[in-house]
């Protein structure tokens, strides 16, 4: 199995989200022989999309910007599983990850003016054969829940991929991963992600119940609220 990890956190290797992603990778390696490559977006010299739309016209399927993304397209096409890992800061993906996502437009079919009700279907069909590939999106946020918080991001992925065409693992209270005294709770939480990785490595479906458990708060709301308030008071 070829696994491509896109680490979109501005913190790079210090990412709290990456701790969850690494737990998934641990499960994958436990259940299958996997070749894993990680790309850290903040360290990549990615030119922002110019909006020239050549990748939908004159150079259809190919971006006119010749930078590191040229190799990334090939890596995406060679991967069996793509994992996008990043935090949610302000109700969407971080800036560097958004630039990365915008540059993936060449992989999508050209928009030809069709007006349709799409609901949660993908707005574009993939330009190339994506059959057999899986996409997993892993994200943490600093809020006490994921409901509503991730609505805009989910809509974006539904437009790009189509609802049900990717697996979303959204974790609230992400900053708790940086608090050493919470290690027992964190280890138990990471075990849920490792178990998901085992299933992914076997090529099996991840149940809605497992996805739900992977998106539950780490701490009860009252305890989380106390920690958050104590932190901000210490900053004054």
LOBA-74280 format. One record per residue (C-alpha): residue number from 1; chain; residue in one letter; x, y, z. Coordinates in nm, 3 decimals, m for minus. Layout:
<recs>
NUM, A, A, X, Y, Z
...
</recs>
This chain:
<recs>
1, A, X, 0.000, 0.000, 0.000
2, A, X, 0.129, 0.344, m0.098
3, A, X, 0.032, 0.609, 0.159
4, A, X, 0.083, 0.980, 0.102
5, A, X, 0.048, 1.208, 0.405
6, A, X, m0.004, 1.579, 0.349
7, A, X, 0.092, 1.753, 0.674
8, A, X, m0.076, 2.092, 0.635
9, A, X, m0.006, 2.222, 0.985
10, A, X, 0.196, 2.545, 1.013
11, A, X, 0.363, 2.378, 1.314
12, A, X, 0.510, 2.105, 1.096
13, A, X, 0.636, 1.813, 1.303
14, A, X, 0.507, 1.978, 1.624
15, A, X, 0.149, 1.950, 1.501
16, A, X, m0.107, 1.814, 1.747
17, A, X, m0.306, 1.683, 1.453
18, A, X, m0.004, 1.490, 1.333
19, A, X, m0.010, 1.291, 1.658
20, A, X, m0.348, 1.153, 1.553
21, A, X, m0.225, 1.094, 1.200
22, A, X, 0.081, 0.907, 1.326
23, A, X, m0.148, 0.684, 1.533
24, A, X, m0.339, 0.599, 1.214
25, A, X, m0.010, 0.527, 1.036
26, A, X, 0.095, 0.300, 1.323
27, A, X, m0.222, 0.098, 1.271
28, A, X, m0.167, 0.083, 0.896
29, A, X, 0.189, m0.045, 0.940
30, A, X, 0.063, m0.305, 1.186
31, A, X, m0.186, m0.449, 0.938
32, A, X, m0.011, m0.422, 0.602
33, A, X, 0.319, m0.365, 0.427
34, A, X, 0.298, 0.007, 0.356
35, A, X, 0.523, 0.261, 0.187
36, A, X, 0.455, 0.590, 0.363
37, A, X, 0.569, 0.932, 0.247
38, A, X, 0.496, 1.255, 0.434
39, A, X, 0.497, 1.598, 0.272
40, A, X, 0.508, 1.897, 0.507
41, A, X, 0.333, 2.182, 0.330
42, A, X, 0.497, 2.465, 0.526
43, A, X, 0.838, 2.349, 0.402
44, A, X, 0.730, 2.330, 0.038
45, A, X, 0.781, 2.623, m0.199
46, A, X, 0.427, 2.627, m0.342
47, A, X, 0.333, 2.919, m0.566
48, A, X, m0.031, 3.020, m0.505
49, A, X, m0.279, 2.947, m0.785
50, A, X, m0.285, 3.230, m1.042
51, A, X, m0.645, 3.170, m1.144
52, A, X, m0.540, 3.162, m1.510
53, A, X, m0.754, 2.850, m1.568
54, A, X, m0.507, 2.715, m1.822
55, A, X, m0.529, 2.378, m1.642
56, A, X, m0.893, 2.366, m1.758
57, A, X, m0.824, 2.499, m2.107
58, A, X, m0.507, 2.530, m2.311
59, A, X, m0.301, 2.299, m2.087
60, A, X, m0.594, 2.091, m1.957
61, A, X, m0.485, 1.867, m1.673
62, A, X, m0.150, 2.041, m1.633
63, A, X, m0.062, 2.351, m1.431
64, A, X, 0.144, 2.622, m1.603
65, A, X, 0.334, 2.680, m1.277
66, A, X, 0.632, 2.449, m1.266
67, A, X, 0.722, 2.402, m0.902
68, A, X, 0.715, 2.127, m0.642
69, A, X, 0.346, 2.058, m0.715
70, A, X, 0.443, 1.896, m1.045
71, A, X, 0.592, 1.608, m0.846
72, A, X, 0.306, 1.615, m0.595
73, A, X, 0.050, 1.541, m0.868
74, A, X, 0.245, 1.227, m0.955
75, A, X, 0.263, 1.123, m0.591
76, A, X, m0.114, 1.166, m0.552
77, A, X, m0.180, 0.953, m0.857
78, A, X, 0.058, 0.682, m0.730
79, A, X, m0.096, 0.670, m0.381
80, A, X, m0.357, 0.418, m0.268
81, A, X, m0.437, 0.630, 0.037
82, A, X, m0.398, 1.005, 0.078
83, A, X, m0.420, 1.146, 0.431
84, A, X, m0.461, 1.521, 0.469
85, A, X, m0.367, 1.630, 0.821
86, A, X, m0.410, 1.986, 0.947
87, A, X, m0.562, 2.193, 1.229
88, A, X, m0.868, 2.413, 1.202
89, A, X, m0.785, 2.761, 1.328
90, A, X, m1.059, 2.990, 1.201
91, A, X, m1.332, 2.762, 1.061
92, A, X, m1.127, 2.644, 0.765
93, A, X, m0.794, 2.493, 0.664
94, A, X, m0.474, 2.693, 0.734
95, A, X, m0.348, 2.925, 0.461
96, A, X, m0.062, 2.704, 0.332
97, A, X, m0.299, 2.407, 0.307
98, A, X, m0.551, 2.618, 0.116
99, A, X, m0.281, 2.715, m0.135
100, A, X, m0.197, 2.345, m0.172
101, A, X, m0.566, 2.260, m0.226
102, A, X, m0.614, 2.537, m0.483
103, A, X, m0.322, 2.401, m0.684
104, A, X, m0.501, 2.065, m0.713
105, A, X, m0.746, 2.215, m0.964
106, A, X, m0.569, 2.046, m1.261
107, A, X, m0.685, 1.711, m1.123
108, A, X, m1.050, 1.810, m1.173
109, A, X, m1.258, 1.823, m1.492
110, A, X, m1.313, 2.158, m1.660
111, A, X, m1.617, 2.361, m1.554
112, A, X, m1.834, 2.421, m1.862
113, A, X, m2.110, 2.638, m1.719
114, A, X, m2.353, 2.368, m1.612
115, A, X, m2.610, 2.493, m1.364
116, A, X, m2.735, 2.214, m1.144
117, A, X, m2.847, 2.134, m0.794
118, A, X, m2.557, 1.939, m0.652
119, A, X, m2.652, 1.896, m0.287
120, A, X, m2.355, 1.712, m0.137
121, A, X, m2.226, 1.574, m0.469
122, A, X, m1.888, 1.678, m0.607
123, A, X, m1.909, 1.986, m0.829
124, A, X, m1.644, 1.846, m1.066
125, A, X, m1.561, 1.493, m1.171
126, A, X, m1.196, 1.392, m1.136
127, A, X, m1.001, 1.433, m1.458
128, A, X, m0.797, 1.119, m1.400
129, A, X, m0.881, 0.771, m1.278
130, A, X, m0.916, 0.790, m0.900
131, A, X, m1.084, 0.453, m0.859
132, A, X, m0.947, 0.250, m0.572
133, A, X, m0.796, 0.554, m0.401
134, A, X, m0.903, 0.662, m0.054
135, A, X, m0.888, 1.005, 0.105
136, A, X, m0.883, 1.054, 0.482
137, A, X, m0.901, 1.403, 0.632
138, A, X, m0.775, 1.437, 0.990
139, A, X, m0.813, 1.766, 1.173
140, A, X, m0.809, 1.900, 1.526
141, A, X, m0.953, 2.225, 1.655
142, A, X, m0.931, 2.412, 1.984
143, A, X, m1.306, 2.425, 2.032
144, A, X, m1.501, 2.200, 2.267
145, A, X, m1.700, 2.031, 1.990
146, A, X, m1.688, 1.967, 1.616
147, A, X, m2.059, 2.007, 1.539
148, A, X, m2.113, 2.323, 1.329
149, A, X, m1.746, 2.422, 1.374
150, A, X, m1.647, 2.213, 1.072
151, A, X, m1.955, 2.283, 0.856
152, A, X, m1.778, 2.514, 0.611
153, A, X, m1.482, 2.277, 0.574
154, A, X, m1.713, 1.980, 0.520
155, A, X, m1.897, 2.173, 0.249
156, A, X, m1.568, 2.247, 0.074
157, A, X, m1.466, 1.882, 0.075
158, A, X, m1.813, 1.779, m0.043
159, A, X, m1.779, 2.018, m0.337
160, A, X, m1.436, 1.879, m0.422
161, A, X, m1.483, 1.509, m0.347
162, A, X, m1.852, 1.448, m0.290
163, A, X, m2.009, 1.344, 0.039
164, A, X, m1.923, 0.987, 0.130
165, A, X, m1.617, 0.985, m0.097
166, A, X, m1.375, 1.061, 0.186
167, A, X, m1.341, 0.982, 0.557
168, A, X, m1.335, 1.280, 0.794
169, A, X, m1.190, 1.247, 1.144
170, A, X, m1.243, 1.575, 1.328
171, A, X, m1.115, 1.603, 1.684
172, A, X, m1.216, 1.881, 1.929
173, A, X, m1.000, 2.006, 2.216
174, A, X, m0.685, 1.950, 2.010
175, A, X, m0.457, 2.150, 2.241
176, A, X, m0.507, 1.885, 2.508
177, A, X, m0.249, 1.672, 2.324
178, A, X, 0.021, 1.912, 2.448
179, A, X, m0.062, 1.870, 2.818
180, A, X, 0.160, 1.595, 2.973
181, A, X, m0.065, 1.519, 3.277
182, A, X, m0.339, 1.410, 3.035
183, A, X, m0.125, 1.127, 2.894
184, A, X, m0.363, 0.844, 3.003
185, A, X, m0.659, 1.012, 2.833
186, A, X, m0.451, 1.095, 2.527
187, A, X, m0.316, 0.740, 2.493
188, A, X, m0.670, 0.601, 2.506
189, A, X, m0.778, 0.852, 2.243
190, A, X, m0.485, 0.770, 2.014
191, A, X, m0.578, 0.402, 2.038
192, A, X, m0.904, 0.482, 1.859
193, A, X, m0.708, 0.629, 1.570
194, A, X, m0.468, 0.337, 1.560
195, A, X, m0.765, 0.100, 1.535
196, A, X, m0.893, 0.302, 1.239
197, A, X, m0.549, 0.271, 1.079
198, A, X, m0.560, m0.107, 1.114
199, A, X, m0.885, m0.116, 0.918
200, A, X, m0.750, 0.119, 0.651
201, A, X, m0.444, m0.102, 0.614
202, A, X, m0.668, m0.404, 0.562
203, A, X, m0.874, m0.215, 0.303
204, A, X, m1.184, m0.239, 0.521
205, A, X, m1.447, 0.027, 0.577
206, A, X, m1.437, 0.244, 0.888
207, A, X, m1.776, 0.237, 1.060
208, A, X, m1.973, 0.549, 1.143
209, A, X, m1.953, 0.448, 1.509
210, A, X, m1.571, 0.448, 1.499
211, A, X, m1.570, 0.786, 1.323
212, A, X, m1.805, 0.922, 1.586
213, A, X, m1.587, 0.791, 1.870
214, A, X, m1.281, 0.946, 1.705
215, A, X, m1.452, 1.286, 1.709
216, A, X, m1.566, 1.291, 2.070
217, A, X, m1.420, 1.547, 2.315
218, A, X, m1.118, 1.429, 2.510
219, A, X, m1.238, 1.589, 2.835
220, A, X, m1.584, 1.668, 2.971
221, A, X, m1.689, 2.022, 2.883
222, A, X, m1.662, 2.156, 3.238
223, A, X, m1.302, 2.037, 3.278
224, A, X, m1.209, 2.164, 2.932
225, A, X, m1.363, 2.504, 2.997
226, A, X, m1.170, 2.536, 3.324
227, A, X, m0.840, 2.457, 3.152
228, A, X, m0.909, 2.703, 2.871
229, A, X, m1.003, 2.985, 3.109
230, A, X, m0.697, 2.920, 3.325
231, A, X, m0.476, 2.937, 3.018
232, A, X, m0.612, 3.270, 2.895
233, A, X, m0.596, 3.419, 3.242
234, A, X, m0.230, 3.321, 3.262
235, A, X, m0.170, 3.512, 2.938
236, A, X, m0.293, 3.841, 3.088
</recs>
